[in-house]
Amino acid sequence: MAFITYVLLAGMALGIQKRFSPEVLGLCASTALVWVVMEVLALLLGVYLATVRSDLSTFHLLAYSGYKYVGMILSVLTGLLFGSDGYYVALAWTSSALMYFIVSPGLAPLCLGSTADRLPPPGPASALLSSRYALCEQQPWDPTAWGAQPPDNISSST
C-alpha cells in the first residue's frame, strides 16, 4: 500500500513541478519494483549462503523492505512543504529511524525464533544479524537510486 502511495505521490510532486508525464509515473513504479525484488533476492541469497535457519519467510523480507516507502512518502511531503533542504533532513531522519527499527532488539523474536531471549551465539544467528544490517544499508539514503528526484523549490518555478 505504501508502494502505491509513494508512486502516486511522486507523480503528484512531478505534476506540481510541471514535469509530469505518464511515462515517468510508469518508470518510477517499475524502477522501484525492480529494486525491491533485487533487494529481497539479495537478502534471500545472503541468508542461503550463510545457511541461516530462521522463521523469516520471503514475505517477511518483502514487508521489511516495504517499510522504506513510508519514510520516502514523508520525505517527499516534507520536500513539497519545505523545499530540498527539508527533503534531505526528513530523508536522513526517516532512514535513521528505519535502520534503528530493523536492527533493534524488538525484531529479534521474529528473526531468531526461540533463541531470541538471549544474545545470538557466533554462527548462523549472528549471520542473520549481519543480513539485517545489510537490509539497513539498502535503505533510501540515495533517492536517485530509487528513481526519485528531490523536489525543487516550488516557488522558484513559478
C-alpha positions in Angstrom: 0.0 0.0 0.0 2.9 2.4 0.8 4.4 1.5 -2.5 1.4 2.6 -4.5 1.1 5.7 -2.3 4.7 6.6 -3.0 4.3 6.2 -6.7 1.2 8.4 -6.8 2.8 11.0 -4.5 5.9 11.1 -6.7 3.6 11.7 -9.7 1.8 14.4 -7.8 5.1 16.1 -6.9 6.3 15.9 -10.5 2.9 17.4 -11.6 3.4 20.3 -9.2 6.8 20.9 -10.7 5.3 20.7 -14.2 7.5 17.7 -15.1 4.8 15.0 -15.1 4.1 12.6 -17.9 2.5 9.1 -17.7 5.8 7.5 -18.8 7.6 9.0 -15.8 4.9 7.5 -13.5 5.4 4.1 -15.0 9.1 4.4 -14.9 9.0 5.3 -11.2 6.8 2.4 -10.4 8.8 -0.2 -12.4 12.1 1.1 -11.1 11.0 0.9 -7.5 9.5 -2.5 -8.0 12.7 -3.9 -9.6 14.8 -2.5 -6.7 12.5 -4.2 -4.2 12.7 -7.5 -6.0 16.5 -7.2 -6.2 16.8 -6.3 -2.6 14.7 -9.3 -1.5 16.6 -11.7 -3.8 19.9 -10.4 -2.4 18.8 -10.9 1.1 17.5 -14.4 0.4 20.8 -15.3 -1.3 22.7 -13.9 1.7 20.6 -16.0 4.1 21.0 -19.1 2.0 24.8 -18.7 1.7 25.1 -18.1 5.4 23.0 -21.3 6.0 20.8 -19.4 8.5 17.7 -21.1 9.8 15.0 -18.7 10.9 11.3 -18.1 10.9 11.7 -15.3 8.3 10.0 -16.0 5.0 10.2 -14.2 1.8 7.1 -12.3 2.7 8.8 -11.0 5.9 11.7 -9.8 3.9 9.3 -8.2 1.4 7.5 -6.5 4.3 10.7 -5.2 5.8 11.9 -3.8 2.5 8.5 -2.2 2.0 8.8 -0.1 5.2 11.1 2.3 3.4 8.3 3.7 1.4 6.6 5.2 4.5 9.8 7.2 5.1 10.0 8.2 1.4 6.4 9.4 1.4 7.1 11.6 4.5 10.3 12.9 2.8 8.5 13.8 -0.4 5.7 15.5 1.5 8.3 17.4 3.6 10.1 18.4 0.5 7.0 19.7 -1.1 6.4 21.9 2.0 9.9 23.0 2.9 12.0 22.6 -0.3 15.0 20.4 -0.9 16.6 21.2 2.5 13.5 19.8 4.3 13.5 16.9 1.9 17.1 15.9 2.8 16.6 16.4 6.6 13.4 14.3 6.5 15.1 11.6 4.4 18.0 11.4 6.9 15.7 11.2 9.9 13.3 8.6 8.4 16.2 6.5 7.1 17.9 6.6 10.5 14.6 5.7 12.3 14.1 2.8 9.8 17.6 1.5 10.4 17.1 1.6 14.1 13.8 -0.3 13.8 15.3 -3.1 11.7 18.4 -3.6 13.9 16.6 -3.0 17.2 16.2 -5.9 19.6 12.4 -5.8 19.0 12.8 -7.7 15.8 14.9 -10.5 17.4 11.9 -12.8 18.3 10.8 -12.8 14.7 14.2 -13.4 13.3 15.7 -15.8 15.7 12.7 -17.7 16.8 13.0 -19.4 20.2 16.6 -18.2 20.8 15.6 -14.6 21.0 15.7 -14.4 24.8 19.5 -14.5 24.8 22.2 -12.9 22.7 22.9 -14.7 19.4 25.8 -17.0 19.6 28.5 -16.8 17.0 27.4 -18.7 13.9 24.1 -18.7 11.9 22.3 -16.4 14.2 25.0 -13.7 14.0 25.0 -14.2 10.2 21.2 -13.4 10.3 22.0 -10.3 12.3 24.5 -9.4 9.6 21.8 -9.9 7.0 19.6 -7.4 8.9 22.5 -4.9 8.8 22.6 -5.5 5.0 18.9 -4.7 4.8 19.7 -1.4 6.6 22.3 -0.5 4.2 19.8 -0.7 1.3 17.5 2.0 2.7 16.8 5.1 0.8 19.8 7.2 1.6 20.3 7.7 -2.1 17.0 8.8 -3.5 18.2 8.9 -7.1 18.8 5.1 -6.9 15.0 4.7 -6.5 14.1 7.0 -9.4 13.1 9.8 -7.1 14.3 13.3 -7.5 14.4 15.7 -4.6 11.7 18.3 -5.0 12.8 21.7 -6.3 11.7 24.8 -4.6 8.2 25.2 -5.9 8.1 28.9 -5.5 11.1 29.4 -7.8 9.5 27.5 -10.7 6.6 29.9 -10.9 
